[in-house]
Amino acid sequence: MENCNCKRMMRELRKYQMLSDMSGDIVFEYSVKSGKIVFSETVAEQLGRQISYDNIFDIINESYAIFDEDREELSGLMRSISPQNPRFISEMRIILPDGEFVWYELYVNSIWDIEDGDSGVIFGKLVNIDRRKRETDKWRIAADTDPLTKLLNKRAFQSRVTAALKSEESMDSALFFIDLDNFKGINDTFGHQFGDEVLINLAGAISRSVRATDIAGRIGGDEFAIFIRGIGSIDNIEHKAGLLSKILRYEHEDYRISGSIGIARFPFDADNYASLLSNADKALYHMKNDGKDGYVFYNREHDSDRFTSRLTETES
């Protein structure tokens, strides 16, 4: 049985080596028992790396070789290879000597000695998919982005926040629903081109005011929303709302801009995106009626009030 497996393995390796030579892919062989991995010579040509290493996990765990966000997943996949789970396909970013990264698709298969579960040989190939991946990312970003303000559009904002709500890092977060005050008058008086410039400038200010972990989007004509992750106490939320109000406030001799903000907290006020935005919408209605240019927290008394929802105005 072992001899049969070895012959089969050699046939497969020769096949992958031949395909590698023809296609320019990187092939490799990895011994489960010894931990040693040997690459084809194309690894030096494409990645500037040596062709063999005594321990595969030394490469995976070193920050110079694999992109940080991909390292843990790849390590787990390699450790999970077994006679019962002999193959996988994955994508990862490999770091070049100059610090840039390249996207590769990783195909892995394995052959095992049935009588000795620790004796297995893993072979696979790395296929350069960088151009395809970057093109896909470019189209995805375009599909997710509001063309005017470059913030997330309404659909992408909903998708990102919905995903974020599933993370423990989003506990004690807040959703801010922002509506610009008196914006229609600016459009009517100065024209839509001028109004667009105002929106672009305000969106830029909003974007600069949030952290990389927060989520900001344009969800209507002059409506914006921000999901601030893990902001914590009401004092922290009020401080942030005060800063946003100041950012949105601009007075010119010919016009005045400000923003009204409705705030709903997660998970205290709602445990899903639709309810969270709806409750922030109710709070926003009260801020608009109370004089604008400020913020209001949602409370359950708002549920019994009749109000005009801003959400119906943001539907595309």
Backbone torsions as a table, in degrees:
resi	resn	phi	psi	omega
1	MET	NA	-43.1	-178.5
2	GLU	-64.9	-41.1	179.4
3	ASN	-63.3	-38.5	178.2
4	CYS	-63.0	-44.4	179.6
5	ASN	-63.3	-39.1	-179.7
6	CYS	-65.1	-42.4	178.3
7	LYS	-63.3	-42.7	178.7
8	ARG	-62.2	-41.9	180.0
9	MET	-63.0	-44.1	-179.1
10	MET	-63.8	-38.2	177.3
11	ARG	-61.8	-44.4	-179.2
12	GLU	-64.7	-41.7	179.9
13	LEU	-65.0	-41.4	178.2
14	ARG	-63.4	-38.8	178.7
15	LYS	-63.4	-46.7	-179.3
16	TYR	-67.1	-35.3	178.1
17	GLN	-64.7	-42.0	178.8
18	MET	-63.6	-44.4	178.3
19	LEU	-63.7	-36.8	178.7
20	SER	-63.1	-45.4	-179.5
21	ASP	-62.1	-33.6	-177.6
22	MET	-80.2	-36.4	-171.5
23	SER	-100.8	-18.5	-175.3
24	GLY	87.0	5.7	176.7
25	ASP	-71.2	158.9	176.9
26	ILE	-98.0	123.0	176.4
27	VAL	-109.5	158.6	179.7
28	PHE	-150.3	160.7	174.7
29	GLU	-128.9	133.2	-176.8
30	TYR	-131.6	126.7	177.7
31	SER	-90.6	119.7	-179.6
32	VAL	-62.8	-39.6	-174.6
33	LYS	-70.3	-45.4	-176.2
34	SER	-89.7	-23.7	-177.5
35	GLY	84.0	-2.1	-176.3
36	LYS	-79.4	142.5	178.0
37	ILE	-128.1	136.9	179.6
38	VAL	-126.2	128.1	-179.7
39	PHE	-102.2	161.4	170.0
40	SER	-72.6	164.5	-175.5
41	GLU	-64.6	-17.1	179.6
42	THR	-64.6	-18.5	178.7
43	VAL	-66.4	-33.5	177.6
44	ALA	-73.3	-38.1	-178.8
45	GLU	-67.9	-43.0	-174.0
46	GLN	-89.1	-37.4	-171.4
47	LEU	-115.2	-7.6	-179.8
48	GLY	67.8	30.5	-178.3
49	ARG	-112.0	159.1	175.6
50	GLN	-70.6	161.6	-171.5
51	ILE	-89.5	-10.9	179.1
52	SER	-142.9	149.5	177.9
53	TYR	-139.5	145.0	-177.9
54	ASP	-74.2	-23.2	-179.4
55	ASN	-144.6	119.7	-176.3
56	ILE	-60.5	-33.9	-175.4
57	PHE	-75.3	-16.5	172.0
58	ASP	-64.6	-36.8	179.2
59	ILE	-72.6	-47.0	-176.2
60	ILE	-61.4	-41.4	-173.7
61	ASN	-83.0	-13.4	177.8
62	GLU	-79.3	131.7	-175.2
63	SER	-67.0	-18.9	-175.6
64	TYR	-77.8	-12.8	-171.5
65	ALA	-104.5	-46.2	-173.4
66	ILE	-118.3	138.9	178.6
67	PHE	-57.7	137.5	-173.2
68	ASP	-49.9	-47.3	-173.9
69	GLU	-69.5	-16.5	-177.2
70	ASP	-100.6	-14.6	-170.5
71	ARG	-64.7	-47.0	-176.6
72	GLU	-65.1	-41.6	179.4
73	GLU	-63.5	-44.1	-179.1
74	LEU	-64.7	-42.7	178.7
75	SER	-59.7	-43.4	179.0
76	GLY	-64.3	-41.0	179.3
77	LEU	-64.4	-43.1	179.7
78	MET	-65.5	-38.6	179.7
79	ARG	-71.9	-22.2	-178.0
80	SER	-84.2	-9.9	179.9
81	ILE	-61.6	131.9	-177.9
82	SER	-159.0	171.8	175.3
83	PRO	-57.4	-30.8	179.5
84	GLN	-83.3	-21.0	-178.7
85	ASN	-133.5	72.8	-166.1
86	PRO	-83.5	-9.2	-172.5
87	ARG	-149.1	159.3	172.0
88	PHE	-160.7	163.4	173.3
89	ILE	-128.3	135.7	-178.8
90	SER	-148.9	168.1	175.0
91	GLU	-119.8	146.0	179.1
92	MET	-156.5	164.1	177.6
93	ARG	-108.3	123.7	179.5
94	ILE	-104.7	133.7	-175.6
95	ILE	-87.2	130.6	178.4
96	LEU	-84.0	162.6	179.8
97	PRO	-56.8	-26.3	-179.9
98	ASP	-85.0	2.5	177.0
99	GLY	95.9	-15.1	176.0
100	GLU	-74.8	161.7	178.1
101	PHE	-120.7	156.4	179.5
102	VAL	-129.9	136.2	177.6
103	TRP	-78.1	132.4	174.5
104	TYR	-130.3	147.5	170.4
105	GLU	-100.4	132.1	-174.8
106	LEU	-109.4	120.7	175.9
107	TYR	-109.7	125.0	-176.7
108	VAL	-129.5	135.8	173.2
109	ASN	-138.1	165.9	-176.4
110	SER	-149.1	154.8	175.3
111	ILE	-126.2	138.0	-172.4
112	TRP	-127.4	148.2	168.9
113	ASP	-81.1	112.8	-173.4
114	ILE	-58.1	-35.9	-176.1
115	GLU	-80.2	-16.3	180.0
116	ASP	-133.6	92.4	-174.2
117	GLY	-60.2	-17.9	179.5
118	ASP	-84.8	-11.5	-177.1
119	SER	-97.2	96.3	178.6
120	GLY	-139.4	153.0	175.7
121	VAL	-121.2	125.8	178.8
122	ILE	-103.4	131.3	175.5
123	PHE	-130.6	153.9	-177.3
124	GLY	-169.5	-173.9	178.7
125	LYS	-145.5	152.4	175.6
126	LEU	-111.9	123.1	-177.8
127	VAL	-112.6	126.5	180.0
128	ASN	-70.1	115.1	179.4
129	ILE	-120.5	22.1	-171.6
130	ASP	-60.4	-47.2	-177.8
131	ARG	-62.4	-46.7	179.8
132	ARG	-61.5	-43.0	-177.0
133	LYS	-65.7	-42.9	-178.6
134	ARG	-70.0	-34.0	175.2
135	GLU	-65.1	-44.3	178.4
136	THR	-61.4	-43.5	179.5
137	ASP	-63.3	-38.3	-179.8
138	LYS	-63.4	-44.0	179.0
139	TRP	-69.1	-36.1	179.0
140	ARG	-65.3	-43.9	179.1
141	ILE	-61.8	-42.0	178.8
142	ALA	-63.2	-39.0	-179.6
143	ALA	-69.3	-26.0	-177.0
144	ASP	-93.1	-8.0	-168.9
145	THR	-106.8	136.2	171.6
146	ASP	-69.2	122.2	-172.2
147	PRO	-64.1	-26.6	-178.0
148	LEU	-81.9	-52.9	-171.4
149	THR	-95.4	-14.5	-177.4
150	LYS	68.2	8.8	168.9
151	LEU	-80.6	173.1	173.7
152	LEU	-61.8	144.7	173.0
153	ASN	-80.4	177.8	-173.2
154	LYS	-61.0	-44.7	-178.1
155	ARG	-64.4	-45.1	-178.7
156	ALA	-67.7	-37.3	178.0
157	PHE	-60.6	-47.0	178.9
158	GLN	-59.9	-43.7	-178.4
159	SER	-63.6	-44.8	-178.3
160	ARG	-66.6	-43.1	-179.1
161	VAL	-67.9	-42.2	178.4
162	THR	-56.7	-43.1	177.8
163	ALA	-66.5	-40.7	-177.4
164	ALA	-65.2	-32.8	-178.3
165	LEU	-63.5	-18.1	-179.8
166	LYS	-82.8	-8.4	-177.1
167	SER	-94.9	143.0	176.7
168	GLU	-63.0	-25.3	179.9
169	GLU	-67.3	-13.3	-178.8
170	SER	-93.7	1.9	174.3
171	MET	-61.6	145.7	-179.3
172	ASP	58.0	48.2	177.5
173	SER	-106.6	176.3	-179.7
174	ALA	-145.4	143.4	174.2
175	LEU	-109.2	125.3	178.2
176	PHE	-104.0	121.6	175.8
177	PHE	-105.7	118.0	-171.5
178	ILE	-113.6	132.2	173.3
179	ASP	-126.8	128.4	-179.9
180	LEU	-72.4	138.9	-179.6
181	ASP	-89.2	135.3	173.5
182	ASN	66.1	19.5	-176.3
183	PHE	-69.5	-35.0	179.5
184	LYS	-58.2	-38.1	179.1
185	GLY	-63.6	-35.2	178.0
186	ILE	-66.3	-45.0	177.8
187	ASN	-60.9	-44.3	-177.6
188	ASP	-66.5	-36.2	-175.4
189	THR	-83.9	-44.0	-171.7
190	PHE	-108.6	-9.1	179.1
191	GLY	97.1	160.9	-174.3
192	HIS	-70.9	-30.1	178.9
193	GLN	-64.3	-42.5	176.7
194	PHE	-65.3	-42.5	178.4
195	GLY	-59.9	-38.5	177.9
196	ASP	-63.1	-39.3	178.5
197	GLU	-63.8	-38.5	176.8
198	VAL	-62.4	-44.7	179.7
199	LEU	-62.3	-42.4	179.9
200	ILE	-61.8	-45.3	-179.4
201	ASN	-65.1	-42.7	-179.8
202	LEU	-68.3	-39.1	178.0
203	ALA	-62.5	-39.4	177.2
204	GLY	-62.5	-41.2	178.4
205	ALA	-65.4	-40.1	177.3
206	ILE	-63.0	-46.8	-178.7
207	SER	-59.2	-40.7	-179.4
208	ARG	-72.2	-17.7	-175.6
209	SER	-89.1	-8.6	-176.9
210	VAL	-109.9	160.3	179.1
211	ARG	-84.1	168.2	178.9
212	ALA	-63.6	-27.3	-178.9
213	THR	-81.8	-13.7	178.9
214	ASP	-84.6	168.8	-176.6
215	ILE	-129.7	124.4	-179.1
216	ALA	-125.7	141.2	-179.9
217	GLY	-151.9	161.1	171.3
218	ARG	-100.7	118.0	-173.8
219	ILE	-113.1	5.8	176.6
220	GLY	-166.5	-172.5	-177.7
221	GLY	-56.1	-56.5	176.5
222	ASP	-126.8	31.4	177.8
223	GLU	-113.5	135.1	178.6
224	PHE	-127.5	160.5	176.1
225	ALA	-141.6	144.7	177.9
226	ILE	-133.1	130.3	173.0
227	PHE	-106.4	114.6	-176.5
228	ILE	-104.6	112.3	-171.8
229	ARG	-80.5	133.6	172.9
230	GLY	57.8	35.3	-176.8
231	ILE	-71.5	-25.1	172.6
232	GLY	89.8	-124.9	-168.4
233	SER	-70.1	163.6	175.3
234	ILE	-61.5	-36.4	177.5
235	ASP	-58.8	-42.5	178.8
236	ASN	-64.7	-40.5	-180.0
237	ILE	-65.2	-43.8	179.2
238	GLU	-63.0	-39.0	178.3
239	HIS	-62.1	-44.7	179.8
240	LYS	-65.7	-41.0	179.4
241	ALA	-63.8	-37.4	177.4
242	GLY	-64.6	-40.8	177.7
243	LEU	-64.6	-42.1	178.7
244	LEU	-64.4	-41.5	178.7
245	SER	-59.6	-40.5	179.1
246	LYS	-66.4	-40.4	179.1
247	ILE	-62.9	-39.1	-175.5
248	LEU	-79.7	-10.6	-175.4
249	ARG	-91.1	122.6	178.8
250	TYR	-146.4	127.2	-177.5
251	GLU	-119.1	127.4	179.1
252	HIS	-124.0	162.8	-178.6
253	GLU	-64.1	-23.9	-177.6
254	ASP	-103.4	-15.9	-178.8
255	TYR	-160.0	164.1	178.7
256	ARG	-135.6	131.4	179.4
257	ILE	-116.5	141.0	170.8
258	SER	-151.8	177.3	-179.8
259	GLY	-133.4	140.2	172.0
260	SER	-102.8	138.4	-173.1
261	ILE	-127.8	128.2	170.6
262	GLY	-106.2	135.4	-172.8
263	ILE	-123.4	131.3	172.3
264	ALA	-127.0	140.8	-175.6
265	ARG	-102.8	144.3	176.2
266	PHE	-112.7	131.4	1.5
267	PRO	-97.0	12.0	-173.3
268	PHE	-62.4	-42.8	-177.1
269	ASP	-94.3	-24.5	-179.1
270	ALA	-168.0	154.4	-178.1
271	ASP	-116.3	12.9	176.5
272	ASN	-146.2	163.2	-173.0
273	TYR	-61.6	-49.0	-175.0
274	ALA	-59.3	-45.0	-179.1
275	SER	-70.1	-36.4	179.7
276	LEU	-63.7	-46.7	179.8
277	LEU	-67.7	-38.5	179.2
278	SER	-62.4	-41.7	179.9
279	ASN	-70.2	-36.4	174.6
280	ALA	-64.7	-34.8	177.7
281	ASP	-63.3	-41.7	178.5
282	LYS	-64.1	-42.2	178.4
283	ALA	-64.9	-39.1	178.8
284	LEU	-61.2	-40.5	178.6
285	TYR	-57.7	-42.2	-179.5
286	HIS	-68.5	-36.0	178.1
287	MET	-66.0	-40.3	178.9
288	LYS	-63.6	-36.3	-179.6
289	ASN	-79.4	-20.6	-176.9
290	ASP	-93.2	11.9	175.0
291	GLY	117.4	-3.2	177.3
292	LYS	66.3	-177.6	175.1
293	ASP	54.5	59.8	179.2
294	GLY	177.7	-163.1	-178.4
295	TYR	-138.9	152.3	177.4
296	VAL	-136.1	135.7	172.9
297	PHE	-82.6	142.4	172.6
298	TYR	-65.5	140.0	165.9
299	ASN	-138.6	161.1	-170.1
300	ARG	-66.0	-17.7	175.4
301	GLU	-64.8	-24.8	178.7
302	HIS	-64.7	-22.9	-176.8
303	ASP	-64.5	-28.7	-176.0
304	SER	-89.8	-6.0	-177.6
305	ASP	-85.9	143.4	170.7
306	ARG	-82.5	133.0	-177.3
307	PHE	-151.5	161.4	176.6
308	THR	-94.8	115.0	-176.4
309	SER	-74.3	136.8	171.8
310	ARG	-75.6	-20.6	-176.5
311	LEU	-64.6	-35.7	179.8
312	THR	-65.5	-27.7	-179.9
313	GLU	-78.5	-20.5	-177.9
314	THR	-93.4	-3.7	-179.6
315	GLU	-66.1	134.5	-179.3
316	SER	-88.7	NA	NA
